[in-house]
Amino acid sequence: MNIMFALFFILQTSTTVAEDTIVRVTGIDPQRGGNISIFIFGKDGYPKRHDRALHVQTRKAHKADMTFRFSLDLAEIAIKVLHDEDENGKVTKNRFGIYPAEGLGFSKEQRVKTFGPPKFKKSKVMKEEYLKGLEISIRYP
């Protein structure tokens, strides 16, 4: 009986330890409507190629702070958060087609600059960091 309990305990702790990551998104303007989408990337595709994201979660933008849970086992990741107001699944650009017209947030507090989106190298978060939980603020144009 004690062996069964010990085996159960080992299995439970090994499957629940450290793989859940909490991402708290702050600064959301729920008045804008639409969805909040979180894209978790490896090096490939970050941050523009949503089809190459390793994990994606999308929910209605219903309050200023929202929490998302992911089960991850990657050495390093980079995160993009999109307030997809028009719910088209991509970043809508301004009328000149140059700068984002919707809210965005990135890991490591990176932001879109004059010469383009943030690079993976500056946005990446190591496993030891992301397992502690992350907070990403949305910035609106």
C-alpha positions as CSV (number, residue, x, y, z in Angstrom):
1,M,0.0,0.0,0.0
2,N,2.8,2.4,0.9
3,I,4.5,1.7,-2.4
4,M,1.3,2.5,-4.3
5,F,1.0,5.8,-2.5
6,A,4.6,6.7,-3.1
7,L,4.3,5.8,-6.8
8,F,1.1,7.9,-7.1
9,F,2.8,10.8,-5.4
10,I,5.8,10.6,-7.7
11,L,3.6,10.5,-10.8
12,Q,1.5,13.4,-9.6
13,T,4.4,15.6,-8.8
14,S,6.3,14.8,-11.9
15,T,3.3,15.6,-14.2
16,T,2.3,18.8,-12.4
17,V,5.6,20.3,-11.6
18,A,6.7,23.4,-13.5
19,E,5.1,22.9,-16.9
20,D,2.2,25.3,-16.4
21,T,2.9,28.9,-17.3
22,I,0.7,31.8,-16.4
23,V,0.7,34.8,-18.7
24,R,-1.1,37.9,-17.3
25,V,-2.1,40.5,-19.9
26,T,-2.6,44.0,-18.6
27,G,-3.6,47.3,-20.0
28,I,-6.4,45.9,-22.2
29,D,-9.1,48.3,-23.3
30,P,-12.2,46.2,-23.3
31,Q,-14.2,49.1,-24.8
32,R,-12.6,48.4,-28.1
33,G,-14.2,44.9,-28.3
34,G,-12.7,42.1,-30.2
35,N,-10.4,39.3,-29.0
36,I,-7.1,39.0,-27.1
37,S,-4.8,36.5,-28.8
38,I,-1.6,35.2,-27.3
39,F,1.0,33.6,-29.6
40,I,3.9,31.6,-28.2
41,F,6.8,31.2,-30.5
42,G,10.1,29.4,-30.8
43,K,12.6,31.2,-33.0
44,D,10.7,30.3,-36.2
45,G,8.1,32.9,-37.4
46,Y,8.3,35.3,-34.5
47,P,6.4,37.7,-34.4
48,K,4.6,37.9,-37.7
49,R,3.9,34.4,-38.8
50,H,0.9,33.4,-36.6
51,D,0.7,30.1,-38.4
52,R,4.1,29.1,-37.0
53,A,3.2,29.8,-33.4
54,L,3.7,26.8,-31.2
55,H,0.7,27.7,-28.9
56,V,-2.2,30.1,-29.4
57,Q,-5.1,31.1,-27.2
58,T,-7.8,33.6,-28.1
59,R,-10.6,34.9,-25.9
60,K,-13.0,37.9,-25.9
61,A,-11.5,41.1,-24.6
62,H,-13.8,41.5,-21.6
63,K,-11.7,43.2,-18.9
64,A,-8.5,45.2,-18.4
65,D,-6.4,42.3,-17.1
66,M,-6.8,38.7,-18.3
67,T,-4.9,35.6,-17.3
68,F,-4.0,32.8,-19.7
69,R,-2.5,29.4,-18.8
70,F,-0.2,27.4,-21.0
71,S,1.5,24.0,-20.6
72,L,5.0,24.5,-22.0
73,D,8.3,22.5,-22.1
74,L,10.6,24.6,-24.3
75,A,14.0,26.0,-23.5
76,E,13.1,29.5,-24.7
77,I,10.0,31.3,-26.0
78,A,8.9,34.7,-27.2
79,I,5.4,35.9,-26.8
80,K,3.2,38.2,-28.8
81,V,-0.2,39.5,-27.6
82,L,-2.7,41.0,-30.0
83,H,-5.8,42.9,-29.2
84,D,-7.6,41.8,-32.4
85,E,-10.4,44.4,-32.4
86,D,-11.8,43.5,-35.8
87,E,-11.3,39.7,-35.2
88,N,-9.6,39.0,-38.5
89,G,-6.8,37.0,-36.9
90,K,-4.0,39.4,-37.9
91,V,-2.5,42.8,-37.0
92,T,-4.5,45.5,-38.8
93,K,-2.3,48.3,-40.0
94,N,-3.0,52.1,-40.0
95,R,-4.4,53.8,-43.1
96,F,-0.9,54.0,-44.6
97,G,-0.3,50.2,-44.1
98,I,2.8,50.8,-42.1
99,Y,2.1,50.9,-38.4
100,P,-0.2,48.6,-36.3
101,A,-3.6,50.1,-35.7
102,E,-4.4,47.5,-32.9
103,G,-2.9,47.0,-29.5
104,L,0.2,44.8,-29.2
105,G,2.3,43.4,-26.4
106,F,5.6,41.4,-26.4
107,S,7.7,39.5,-24.0
108,K,10.5,41.4,-22.3
109,E,8.6,44.7,-22.8
110,Q,9.6,44.9,-26.5
111,R,7.6,47.1,-28.8
112,V,7.2,47.8,-32.5
113,K,9.7,50.4,-33.6
114,T,10.2,52.5,-36.7
115,F,12.1,49.8,-38.4
116,G,9.8,46.9,-37.6
117,P,8.7,44.4,-35.0
118,P,10.9,43.2,-32.1
119,K,13.5,40.5,-32.8
120,F,13.3,37.0,-31.1
121,K,16.8,37.6,-29.5
122,K,15.5,40.6,-27.5
123,S,12.1,39.1,-26.7
124,K,13.1,35.6,-25.7
125,V,12.3,34.3,-22.3
126,M,14.2,31.3,-20.8
127,K,12.3,28.4,-19.2
128,E,13.4,29.3,-15.7
129,E,11.8,32.8,-16.2
130,Y,8.6,31.8,-17.8
131,L,7.8,29.1,-15.3
132,K,7.5,31.8,-12.7
133,G,4.8,33.5,-14.7
134,L,4.9,36.5,-17.1
135,E,3.1,39.8,-17.4
136,I,2.7,41.5,-20.7
137,S,1.2,45.0,-21.2
138,I,-0.8,45.9,-24.3
139,R,0.3,49.1,-25.9
140,Y,-2.1,50.9,-28.3
141,P,-1.2,53.2,-31.1
